[in-house]
Amino acid sequence: MDFNVKKLASDAGVFFSRAMQFTEEKLGQAEKTELDAHFESLLARADSTKNWTEKILRQTEVLLQPNPSARVEEFLYEKLDRKVPSRVTNGELLAQYMTEAANDFGPGTPYGKTLIKVGETQRRLGAAERDFIHSASINFLTPLRNFLEGDWRTISKERRILQNRRLDLDACKARLKKAKAAEAKAAAEQELRLTQTEFDRQAEVTRLLLEGISSTHVNHLRCLHEFVESQTNYYAQCYQYMVDLQKQLGSSKGEIFSGTFVGNAESTSPPAATSPPAVAAASLPAVPTIPVVPTIVGVPSTVAESVLNPNEVKPPASGTRKARVLYDYEAADSTELALLADEMITVYSLPGMDPDWLIGERGNQKGKVPVTYLELLS
């Protein structure tokens, strides 16, 4: 093993000289070579870029993976240069539980059917989340990490070298001032010229690196646009999945209520003396029902819908229900009522009417409306 005592002593002397110069500058006992205003501005901009990039990176990691333990695991795999194992998303895990519950309760039951539909949507949401996380990691997080672990480390290294060159330069200036003899002054001046040259060269290298921060901003801007595009696509997918699910559940809700509507229609047969709403309430006390307009004398209930014009039918005196419109609906003919999402209308049923339809009223307007487009309120 080579051990150069002279080099070790020289390095120790340089280190001691820099330490002395730095201490005297802090105490105000020595002059300090100031960098120009533009250079100081570049340094401040670089520091700001580094600090905000770190904060954005960390918070984006939290956004994509809220579980701190999972983030630590991913960090360790990354440092060990190993592939992170595939992890089931929360949506996919929920989908698995819902599917298993549906199989346990019976996939043919209303609850089981709904669990399967919701579980499938949760699975699709989980898959979309996985794709978004993967895309955001590659297109956004990776460039930020590359800057912090690559460009910024190079800038920091060159800045430390520049700081040492400046301390050496100021120490040479101090020795020149203290030199008395002509030979000492000549030696100090020669050392000062060499040190000044090294300082100027290092300052130029550092300046070029700092000016490269502008290119970093351009690159990060492009990555930010890609991140926003990925996030937009992700939320658009989620929205579409939930709209589809809502339509499926609305259809299922119509099937559930259709049994009530049919029961109401059958309860209006001639032998019954009690009004239809009362019969429905007696047979199904726990389920809110839609009132049924009594059958017109001489008209069979099975053909009532085709004979009656909804605009000529009066609603029952009491017991009508309110409904909130889920989606816009354009009337196909004069017997139907056009709907606007989120508006409130009054609804009731006609005997013998298709269970997928109701009579809706809004002010002076009246017509048939599809059940799947409504949320029936108590």
C-alpha positions as CSV (number, residue, x, y, z in Angstrom):
1,M,0.0,0.0,0.0
2,D,1.5,3.3,-1.1
3,F,1.5,6.0,1.6
4,N,2.8,9.4,0.5
5,V,3.5,11.4,3.7
6,K,4.3,14.5,1.8
7,K,1.0,14.5,-0.1
8,L,-0.9,13.8,3.1
9,A,0.8,16.7,4.8
10,S,0.1,19.0,1.8
11,D,-3.6,18.1,1.8
12,A,-3.7,18.6,5.5
13,G,-2.1,22.0,5.1
14,V,-4.6,23.0,2.4
15,F,-7.5,21.9,4.5
16,F,-6.3,23.8,7.5
17,S,-5.8,26.9,5.4
18,R,-9.3,26.7,4.0
19,A,-10.7,26.2,7.5
20,M,-8.9,29.2,8.8
21,Q,-10.1,31.3,5.9
22,F,-13.7,30.2,6.3
23,T,-13.6,30.9,10.0
24,E,-12.2,34.4,9.6
25,E,-14.8,35.2,7.0
26,K,-17.6,34.2,9.3
27,L,-16.0,36.3,12.1
28,G,-15.6,39.2,9.7
29,Q,-11.9,39.2,10.0
30,A,-11.1,38.4,6.4
31,E,-12.2,39.5,3.0
32,K,-14.4,37.3,0.9
33,T,-14.5,37.2,-2.9
34,E,-18.1,37.9,-3.9
35,L,-19.7,36.3,-6.9
36,D,-21.5,38.5,-9.4
37,A,-25.3,39.1,-9.0
38,H,-26.2,36.9,-12.0
39,F,-24.2,34.0,-10.6
40,E,-25.9,34.4,-7.2
41,S,-29.3,34.4,-8.9
42,L,-28.4,31.2,-10.7
43,L,-27.4,29.6,-7.4
44,A,-30.7,30.7,-5.7
45,R,-32.7,29.4,-8.6
46,A,-30.9,26.0,-8.5
47,D,-31.5,25.7,-4.8
48,S,-35.1,26.5,-5.2
49,T,-35.5,24.0,-8.0
50,K,-33.9,21.3,-5.9
51,N,-36.0,22.0,-2.8
52,W,-39.4,22.1,-4.7
53,T,-38.5,19.1,-6.8
54,E,-37.9,17.1,-3.6
55,K,-41.3,18.2,-2.1
56,I,-43.2,17.5,-5.3
57,L,-41.6,14.1,-5.7
58,R,-42.3,13.1,-2.1
59,Q,-45.9,14.2,-2.2
60,T,-46.6,12.6,-5.5
61,E,-45.3,9.4,-4.1
62,V,-47.7,9.8,-1.2
63,L,-50.5,10.4,-3.7
64,L,-49.8,7.3,-5.7
65,Q,-49.1,5.1,-2.7
66,P,-50.6,6.4,0.6
67,N,-49.3,3.4,2.5
68,P,-46.0,4.4,4.1
69,S,-44.9,0.7,4.6
70,A,-45.5,0.0,0.9
71,R,-43.4,3.1,0.0
72,V,-40.5,1.9,2.2
73,E,-40.7,-1.5,0.6
74,E,-40.6,0.0,-2.9
75,F,-37.7,2.2,-1.9
76,L,-35.7,-0.8,-0.7
77,Y,-36.4,-2.7,-3.8
78,E,-35.3,0.3,-5.9
79,K,-32.0,0.6,-3.9
80,L,-31.3,-3.1,-4.3
81,D,-31.9,-2.8,-8.0
82,R,-34.7,-5.4,-7.9
83,K,-38.1,-5.4,-9.5
84,V,-40.9,-4.4,-7.2
85,P,-43.4,-7.3,-6.9
86,S,-46.9,-6.7,-8.3
87,R,-49.2,-5.5,-5.5
88,V,-53.0,-5.9,-5.5
89,T,-54.8,-2.5,-5.4
90,N,-57.5,-1.7,-2.8
91,G,-60.1,-1.7,-5.5
92,E,-59.1,-5.2,-6.8
93,L,-59.1,-6.5,-3.2
94,L,-62.6,-5.1,-2.6
95,A,-63.7,-6.7,-5.9
96,Q,-62.4,-10.1,-4.7
97,Y,-64.3,-9.8,-1.4
98,M,-67.5,-8.7,-3.1
99,T,-67.4,-11.6,-5.5
100,E,-66.8,-14.1,-2.8
101,A,-69.6,-12.7,-0.7
102,A,-71.9,-12.9,-3.8
103,N,-71.1,-16.6,-4.2
104,D,-71.7,-17.1,-0.5
105,F,-75.1,-15.3,-0.5
106,G,-76.2,-16.7,-3.8
107,P,-75.3,-15.1,-7.2
108,G,-78.9,-15.4,-8.2
109,T,-80.3,-13.2,-5.4
110,P,-80.8,-9.5,-5.9
111,Y,-78.0,-8.7,-3.3
112,G,-75.7,-11.3,-4.9
113,K,-76.3,-9.9,-8.4
114,T,-75.6,-6.4,-7.2
115,L,-72.4,-7.4,-5.4
116,I,-71.1,-9.0,-8.6
117,K,-71.8,-5.9,-10.6
118,V,-70.2,-3.6,-8.1
119,G,-67.3,-6.0,-7.6
120,E,-66.6,-6.1,-11.3
121,T,-66.6,-2.3,-11.4
122,Q,-64.2,-2.1,-8.5
123,R,-61.9,-4.5,-10.3
124,R,-61.9,-2.3,-13.3
125,L,-61.3,0.8,-11.1
126,G,-58.4,-1.1,-9.5
127,A,-56.9,-2.0,-12.9
128,A,-57.2,1.7,-14.0
129,E,-55.5,2.8,-10.8
130,R,-52.6,0.4,-11.4
131,D,-52.2,1.7,-15.0
132,F,-52.2,5.3,-13.8
133,I,-49.6,4.6,-11.0
134,H,-47.4,2.9,-13.6
135,S,-47.7,5.7,-16.1
136,A,-47.1,8.4,-13.5
137,S,-44.1,6.6,-12.1
138,I,-42.4,6.3,-15.5
139,N,-43.4,9.7,-17.0
140,F,-43.2,11.9,-13.9
141,L,-41.5,10.5,-10.9
142,T,-38.5,8.9,-12.8
143,P,-37.4,12.2,-14.4
144,L,-37.6,14.0,-11.1
145,R,-35.5,11.3,-9.4
146,N,-33.0,11.4,-12.2
147,F,-32.5,15.1,-11.7
148,L,-32.0,14.8,-8.0
149,E,-29.7,11.8,-8.2
150,G,-27.9,12.9,-11.3
151,D,-27.8,16.5,-12.4
152,W,-28.1,17.9,-8.9
153,R,-25.3,15.8,-7.5
154,T,-23.1,17.0,-10.3
155,I,-24.0,20.6,-9.6
156,S,-23.4,20.1,-5.9
157,K,-20.0,18.6,-6.5
158,E,-18.9,21.4,-8.7
159,R,-20.2,24.0,-6.3
160,R,-18.1,22.5,-3.5
161,I,-15.1,22.6,-5.7
162,L,-15.8,26.3,-6.5
163,Q,-16.2,27.0,-2.8
164,N,-12.7,25.5,-2.2
165,R,-11.2,27.4,-5.1
166,R,-12.6,30.6,-3.7
167,L,-11.3,29.9,-0.2
168,D,-7.9,29.2,-1.8
169,L,-8.0,32.4,-3.7
170,D,-8.9,34.5,-0.6
171,A,-6.2,32.8,1.4
172,C,-3.6,33.7,-1.3
173,K,-4.9,37.3,-1.2
174,A,-4.4,37.4,2.6
175,R,-0.9,36.0,2.3
176,L,0.0,38.6,-0.3
177,K,-1.1,41.3,2.0
178,K,1.0,39.9,4.8
179,A,4.1,39.4,2.6
180,K,6.9,41.9,3.4
181,A,10.0,40.7,1.6
182,A,10.2,41.1,-2.2
183,E,10.7,37.3,-2.8
184,A,7.7,36.5,-0.6
185,K,5.6,39.0,-2.5
186,A,6.7,37.6,-5.8
187,A,5.9,34.0,-4.7
188,A,2.5,35.2,-3.3
189,E,1.6,37.0,-6.6
190,Q,2.5,33.9,-8.7
191,E,0.4,31.7,-6.4
192,L,-2.4,34.2,-6.6
193,R,-2.4,34.2,-10.4
194,L,-2.6,30.4,-10.5
195,T,-5.3,30.3,-7.9
196,Q,-7.3,33.0,-9.7
197,T,-7.1,31.1,-13.0
198,E,-8.3,27.9,-11.3
199,F,-11.1,29.8,-9.6
200,D,-12.3,31.5,-12.9
201,R,-12.2,28.1,-14.7
202,Q,-14.3,26.4,-12.0
203,A,-16.7,29.4,-11.9
204,E,-17.3,29.0,-15.6
205,V,-17.9,25.2,-15.3
206,T,-20.4,25.8,-12.4
207,R,-22.1,28.6,-14.3
208,L,-22.8,26.4,-17.3
209,L,-24.3,23.7,-15.0
210,L,-26.5,26.2,-13.3
211,E,-27.7,27.7,-16.5
212,G,-28.7,24.1,-17.5
213,I,-31.5,24.4,-14.8
214,S,-33.6,26.1,-17.5
215,S,-33.4,22.9,-19.6
216,T,-34.4,21.0,-16.5
217,H,-37.5,23.2,-16.1
218,V,-38.5,22.5,-19.7
219,N,-38.1,18.8,-19.2
220,H,-40.1,18.8,-16.0
221,L,-42.8,20.9,-17.7
222,R,-43.2,18.2,-20.4
223,C,-43.3,15.5,-17.7
224,L,-45.9,17.5,-15.8
225,H,-48.1,17.6,-18.9
226,E,-47.8,13.9,-19.3
227,F,-48.7,13.4,-15.7
228,V,-51.8,15.5,-16.0
229,E,-52.8,13.6,-19.2
230,S,-52.4,10.3,-17.4
231,Q,-54.4,11.6,-14.4
232,T,-57.2,13.0,-16.7
233,N,-57.5,9.6,-18.5
234,Y,-57.6,7.8,-15.2
235,Y,-60.4,9.9,-13.8
236,A,-62.3,9.8,-17.1
237,Q,-62.1,6.0,-17.0
238,C,-63.3,5.9,-13.4
239,Y,-66.2,8.3,-14.2
240,Q,-67.3,6.1,-17.2
241,Y,-67.1,3.0,-15.1
242,M,-69.3,4.5,-12.4
243,V,-71.8,5.8,-14.9
244,D,-72.1,2.4,-16.4
245,L,-72.5,0.9,-12.9
246,Q,-75.1,3.4,-12.0
247,K,-77.1,2.5,-15.1
248,Q,-76.9,-1.2,-14.3
249,L,-78.0,-0.5,-10.7
250,G,-80.8,1.7,-11.9
251,S,-82.0,-1.2,-14.1
252,S,-81.7,-3.6,-11.2
253,K,-83.7,-1.1,-9.1
254,G,-86.4,-1.1,-11.7
255,E,-86.6,-4.9,-11.6
256,I,-87.0,-4.8,-7.8
257,F,-89.7,-2.2,-8.0
258,S,-91.4,-3.9,-10.9
259,G,-92.6,-6.6,-8.5
260,T,-94.3,-3.9,-6.5
261,F,-95.9,-2.3,-9.5
262,V,-97.3,-5.7,-10.7
263,G,-98.6,-6.4,-7.3
264,N,-100.3,-3.0,-7.2
265,A,-102.0,-3.7,-10.6
266,E,-103.2,-7.1,-9.5
267,S,-104.7,-5.7,-6.3
268,T,-107.1,-3.6,-8.3
269,S,-109.3,-6.5,-9.4
270,P,-113.1,-5.9,-9.1
271,P,-113.7,-8.2,-6.0
272,A,-111.4,-6.1,-3.8
273,A,-113.2,-3.3,-1.9
274,T,-110.1,-1.7,-0.5
275,S,-108.3,0.9,-2.5
276,P,-105.1,-0.2,-4.3
277,P,-102.7,1.8,-2.1
278,A,-104.2,0.3,1.0
279,V,-103.9,-3.3,-0.3
280,A,-100.3,-2.7,-1.3
281,A,-99.5,-1.2,2.1
282,A,-101.1,-4.2,3.8
283,S,-99.2,-6.8,1.8
284,L,-95.8,-5.1,1.7
285,P,-95.6,-2.8,4.8
286,A,-91.8,-2.5,4.7
287,V,-91.5,-1.4,1.0
288,P,-92.6,2.1,-0.1
289,T,-95.0,1.7,-3.0
290,I,-96.0,3.7,-6.0
291,P,-99.7,4.6,-6.0
292,V,-101.8,3.2,-8.9
293,V,-104.5,5.0,-10.7
294,P,-107.7,2.9,-10.4
295,T,-108.8,0.9,-13.5
296,I,-111.4,2.5,-15.7
297,V,-114.6,0.6,-15.7
298,G,-115.0,-1.6,-18.7
299,V,-111.4,-1.5,-19.7
300,P,-109.3,-4.6,-19.0
301,S,-106.1,-3.8,-17.0
302,T,-103.9,-5.6,-19.6
303,V,-104.8,-3.2,-22.3
304,A,-105.1,0.0,-20.2
305,E,-101.8,1.3,-21.2
306,S,-102.5,1.1,-24.9
307,V,-106.0,2.6,-24.5
308,L,-105.2,5.4,-22.1
309,N,-103.4,8.6,-23.0
310,P,-101.2,9.6,-20.0
311,N,-102.1,13.2,-20.6
312,E,-105.8,12.4,-19.9
313,V,-105.2,10.5,-16.7
314,K,-105.4,12.3,-13.4
315,P,-103.0,11.3,-10.6
316,P,-104.3,9.7,-7.4
317,A,-105.6,12.1,-4.8
318,S,-102.8,11.2,-2.4
319,G,-99.7,9.0,-2.2
320,T,-97.8,10.1,-5.2
321,R,-94.0,9.9,-5.0
322,K,-91.1,12.2,-5.8
323,A,-88.3,11.0,-8.0
324,R,-84.9,12.5,-8.9
325,V,-83.9,12.2,-12.6
326,L,-80.5,10.5,-12.9
327,Y,-79.8,11.1,-16.6
328,D,-81.1,13.3,-19.5
329,Y,-83.9,11.6,-21.5
330,E,-85.4,12.7,-24.8
331,A,-89.0,11.8,-25.3
332,A,-89.6,9.4,-28.2
333,D,-93.2,10.6,-28.9
334,S,-96.0,12.8,-27.4
335,T,-96.9,10.2,-24.7
336,E,-93.4,10.4,-23.1
337,L,-92.0,13.1,-20.9
338,A,-88.5,14.5,-21.6
339,L,-86.2,14.6,-18.6
340,L,-83.2,16.6,-17.4
341,A,-80.7,15.2,-15.0
342,D,-81.1,16.2,-11.4
343,E,-84.6,17.6,-11.7
344,M,-87.4,16.5,-9.4
345,I,-90.7,15.1,-10.8
346,T,-93.8,13.4,-9.4
347,V,-94.4,9.7,-10.5
348,Y,-97.1,7.1,-10.2
349,S,-98.1,3.9,-12.0
350,L,-101.1,2.8,-14.2
351,P,-102.6,-0.6,-13.9
352,G,-101.3,-3.0,-16.5
353,M,-98.5,-0.7,-17.4
354,D,-95.0,-1.9,-18.4
355,P,-93.1,-2.2,-15.0
356,D,-90.1,-0.4,-16.6
357,W,-92.2,2.7,-17.0
358,L,-94.1,5.2,-14.8
359,I,-96.2,8.3,-15.4
360,G,-94.2,11.4,-14.6
361,E,-95.5,14.9,-14.0
362,R,-93.6,18.2,-14.0
363,G,-95.9,21.2,-13.6
364,N,-98.5,21.0,-16.4
365,Q,-96.5,18.5,-18.4
366,K,-97.2,14.8,-18.1
367,G,-96.0,11.6,-19.8
368,K,-94.3,8.2,-19.5
369,V,-90.8,8.0,-18.1
370,P,-88.4,5.1,-17.8
371,V,-87.8,3.8,-14.3
372,T,-84.1,3.2,-14.9
373,Y,-83.6,7.0,-15.3
374,L,-85.1,7.8,-11.9
375,E,-84.1,7.6,-8.3
376,L,-87.3,7.0,-6.4
377,L,-87.4,9.0,-3.1
378,S,-89.3,8.0,0.1
